[in-house]
C-alpha cells in the first residue's frame, strides 16, 4: 500500500515540483526530552496549483525522477495572505524639496 504524508509546502521554485516538509515530535528514549524532526519530500504537482505554506497530502507513486517518488493528492488547507516584499521600498518615498532663498 502506498504511503500518504501530510505536510506543509516549503518550496515551489521548480516547475511542477513542490517540496513538502513533514514535522514529527519525538521523545528521546533516555533523556525524555521532546524534539522535532523535519523530513522534506519532493512531490510532483502536475497543475502547479499548490503554493508555499499550503497544507497538502501527498501519496507515494512510481519514481518520477531521481528524488521525486510522491505526487500531490489534495490541498487540505490553503495558506493565508502572504506578505510580498517590494524590491526597493525607498522609491515610493518622496524627498523633501529645498526652498531657495532669493
Helices and strands as residue ranges (DSSP letters): E 4-11, E 17-27, E 34-44, E 55-60, E 68-77, G 89-91
